[in-house]
Amino acid sequence: MPSTTLLAVSGTTLVAVDLGPRPPRRRPRRPSRLAPYARLFARPGTKAFTTGNLIARMPMGMFTVSAVLMIAMTRDSYALAGAVTAVGLGATAVVGPLTARLVDRFGQARVAVPAVSVAVAAQLALVLCVRADAPAWTLFAAYAACATMPNLGGMARARWTHLFAGDAAARHTANSFEQAADELCFMAGPVLATFLCVTVSPYAGTLSGAALLLTGTLIFAAQRRTEPPVAARDTTAGRGPLRRPGMPALLVTFLATGAVFGSLEVATIAFADAQGQRGLAGLVLGLQAAGSCAAGLLYGLAPPATAPGRRFVVCVTAMACLMTLPLAAAGTGSLAVLAPALLLAGMATAPTMVTGMGIVQATVPPSRLNEGMTLAVTALLGGVALGAALGGWAAEHTDGGTAFTVPAAAALTAAVAAAVSAALRALRRARGVRARRAPRAAPAGR
């Protein structure tokens, strides 16, 4: 190892002092590619609330599948099962925004725990009604009462927004993580529910989902230091989230995006059934969710958009382009060709949702944040129901491959809606600039 020598002059004598070995130079460590995510969870309390929230959100992908299998296996009627879950979805569309408004007004913990308790009691009532062979109307009533379950994903996003209020890059990464978590829940939830209902008991999926929901919510609500404070009511805003400029067009885009999800699921199941491989439909659909999950995590590493509206149009347009891949793959009549096409098609959905949710957060006032995000989720769920109905009609009246025109058309509709919304925003900005630059009229008498 090289040493360091100090030279000095004392009178007429040259003095050399050996200072010992020179310490090696340390190369600067390159930051990890996952540093943005590590920075999120370096905040105290973030790991705890994320753990509880993920446990509570897993039933999102379990309850519908569990209810369908439980009713179909015990009552031998897929029509009744589908009708019960459809009524529950409609009830959620009505009750969800009202529950979110209560969260904004009174706080997450004070509303989430009782709201989830009612939803869990309703799930238990559904199991008892099915097991006791109660009249069909009791199933509709019990499942509709589950609509009190709050938007737990929106609550997690609200916490990140509060913790990183002045850090747009961190909020972008957090939104990407939450979207990936949604995809993970919708990917693993149906698989877990199907396994429990088929191998354990028809009631096991619903009971397990209820236990996970209650346990996760209690853990999440107990993390009070990360809970955002109740924001003061914005009396100057004067408009609810639904009446904010640009919000209706944004919700139309979410509605069309939901139709992509709903129709793609039905079309894939119908295609696999037509090929005599219905048992592989869940695995193939999981690839679409896996592609979206991976894209969401990678998207979180990218810098946040300086022009979110423009990036949103790009993301939705990319989704419309990629949704043509399953349509082309279905034309080959091979499930093996369709599988990678779905994987690629899913890679544009997460960036679309992340950017869209970011625009929602920037559009609504802080005092109505949970309500605004719940409206977006409600539009998405409404689109899922609409897309499932259209996809089912197409699958029944055409061959399995033709049904993939429905998700392709829905994605194109979403792209057109996003482009129109961006054009209207640009027009409003231009009018505002012209109004500010216009000369003021001189007062009368001068």
HUKAZI-V169646 format. One record per backbone hydrogen bond with DSSP energy under -1.0 kcal/mol. NH is the residue of the N-H (numbers start at 1). CO is the residue of the C=O. If there is no record, write none. Layout:
NH/CO + NH/CO
This chain:
4/20 + 6/17 + 8/15 + 10/13 + 13/10 + 15/8 + 17/6 + 19/4 + 22/2 + 35/32 + 38/34 + 39/35 + 40/36 + 41/37 + 43/40 + 46/43 + 49/45 + 50/46 + 51/47 + 52/48 + 53/49 + 54/50 + 55/51 + 56/52 + 57/53 + 58/54 + 60/57 + 61/58 + 62/59 + 63/59 + 66/62 + 67/63 + 68/64 + 69/65 + 70/66 + 71/67 + 72/68 + 73/69 + 74/70 + 75/71 + 76/72 + 81/77 + 82/78 + 83/79 + 84/80 + 85/81 + 86/82 + 87/83 + 88/84 + 89/85 + 90/86 + 91/87 + 92/88 + 93/89 + 94/90 + 95/91 + 96/92 + 99/95 + 100/96 + 101/97 + 102/98 + 103/99 + 104/100 + 105/101 + 106/102 + 107/103 + 112/108 + 113/109 + 115/111 + 116/112 + 117/113 + 118/114 + 119/115 + 120/116 + 121/117 + 122/118 + 123/119 + 124/120 + 125/121 + 126/122 + 127/123 + 128/124 + 129/125 + 130/126 + 131/127 + 132/128 + 133/130 + 134/129 + 138/135 + 140/136 + 141/137 + 142/138 + 143/139 + 144/140 + 145/141 + 147/144 + 148/145 + 149/146 + 152/150 + 155/151 + 156/152 + 157/153 + 158/154 + 159/155 + 160/156 + 161/157 + 162/158 + 163/159 + 164/160 + 167/164 + 171/167 + 172/168 + 173/169 + 174/170 + 175/171 + 176/172 + 177/173 + 178/174 + 179/175 + 180/176 + 181/177 + 182/178 + 183/179 + 184/180 + 185/181 + 186/182 + 187/183 + 188/184 + 189/185 + 192/188 + 193/189 + 194/190 + 195/191 + 196/192 + 197/193 + 198/194 + 199/195 + 200/196 + 201/196 + 204/201 + 207/203 + 208/204 + 209/205 + 210/206 + 211/207 + 212/208 + 213/209 + 214/210 + 215/211 + 216/212 + 217/213 + 218/214 + 219/215 + 220/216 + 221/217 + 222/218 + 223/220 + 224/222 + 235/233 + 243/240 + 244/241 + 247/244 + 250/246 + 251/247 + 252/248 + 253/249 + 254/250 + 255/251 + 256/252 + 257/253 + 258/254 + 259/255 + 260/256 + 261/257 + 262/258 + 263/259 + 264/260 + 265/261 + 266/262 + 267/263 + 268/264 + 269/265 + 270/266 + 271/267 + 272/268 + 273/269 + 274/270 + 275/271 + 276/273 + 277/272 + 280/277 + 281/278 + 284/280 + 285/281 + 286/282 + 289/285 + 290/286 + 291/287 + 292/288 + 293/289 + 294/290 + 295/291 + 296/292 + 297/293 + 298/294 + 299/295 + 300/296 + 301/298 + 302/299 + 311/307 + 312/308 + 313/309 + 314/310 + 315/311 + 316/312 + 317/313 + 318/314 + 319/315 + 320/316 + 321/317 + 322/318 + 323/319 + 324/321 + 325/322 + 328/324 + 329/325 + 330/326 + 332/329 + 333/330 + 338/334 + 339/335 + 341/337 + 342/338 + 343/339 + 344/340 + 345/341 + 346/342 + 347/344 + 352/348 + 353/349 + 354/350 + 355/351 + 356/352 + 357/353 + 358/354 + 359/355 + 360/356 + 361/357 + 362/358 + 363/359 + 364/360 + 368/365 + 369/366 + 372/368 + 373/369 + 374/370 + 375/371 + 376/372 + 377/373 + 378/374 + 379/375 + 380/376 + 381/377 + 382/378 + 383/379 + 384/380 + 385/381 + 386/382 + 387/383 + 388/384 + 389/385 + 390/386 + 391/387 + 392/388 + 393/389 + 394/390 + 395/391 + 396/392 + 397/393 + 398/394 + 404/401 + 405/402 + 406/403 + 408/404 + 409/405 + 410/406 + 411/407 + 412/408 + 413/409 + 414/410 + 415/411 + 416/412 + 417/413 + 418/414 + 419/415 + 420/416 + 421/417 + 422/418 + 423/419 + 424/420 + 425/421 + 426/422 + 427/423 + 428/424 + 429/425 + 430/426 + 431/427 + 432/428 + 433/429 + 434/430 + 435/431 + 436/432 + 437/433 + 438/434 + 446/443
